Amino acid sequence: MIKIHSIETFWAHEWPWIRVVFFTQWCLMKCLYCHNPDTIPLDGWKNYEVETLMQTVYKWKGYFWTKWWVTISGGECLLQAKELIPLFKRLKDEGFHTCLDTNGYIWSKDVEELLEYTDLVLLDIKHLHDPDHVEITWVSNKHTLDFANYLEKNNKKFWIRHVLVPNFTDDKEHLEDMWMYFKNFKNLERFEILPYHTLWVHKWENMWWEYKLSHVKSPTLEQQLSAKSILENYLQVVKIRG
Ligand code: SF4
């Protein structure tokens, strides 16, 4: 059984790809600007059998263009790596493209096995400097960076996703350290900048959790382009995702 928070059947954020996305429940981080805070606690999920999830994918198969794509996101999906292995095996056997959207904080033999059936990893890196990472997520980034290094050494294609938050993650020194750290990674296909926004604050309010960044504004277009140009010094594909 897989603990699922919600399902999106026509996800166009990776345009031009259309994907089915399964959002899993539970995460061990508690990021200051989490866009899905209701996926963090271990409650409120619905259990799904692999077969039921496969039926959902089949139902939408006709809407996919040239290839069929499925993403597991969260919460933190790797907390359920063992349960996801049979799902990804089925998806691969039947010709689907499989993608994991993760913070890279969890490691186990099951994660290693799950990666064998994964075509692409979207690795969410909140901050390269550990004290800042702890301030944002409450945990160290060591596991996340180890995860990135594992992907690189084992020829696993991945994208980095980085939320650009004014005065938290957008300073020049931090962005320069980012490209210096990753500039020789051959399996890093894309670096995505995700401009911070506050569209999800109501979710925090609904949970009666204090949202500590209400004073922080979204980065301006100029700030986004400045971050992009710094990263582009050494990283080949840098995109701003709307
Ligand atoms: S890692 Fe993702 S799901 Fe977990 S708290 Fe952070 S933003 Fe939320």
Boltz pocket constraint, residues with backbone or C-beta under 6 A from the ligand:
constraints:
  - pocket:
      binder: B
      contacts: [[A, 27], [A, 28], [A, 29], [A, 30], [A, 31], [A, 33], [A, 34], [A, 35], [A, 36], [A, 37], [A, 39], [A, 40], [A, 74], [A, 75], [A, 76], [A, 103], [A, 137]]
      max_distance: 6.0
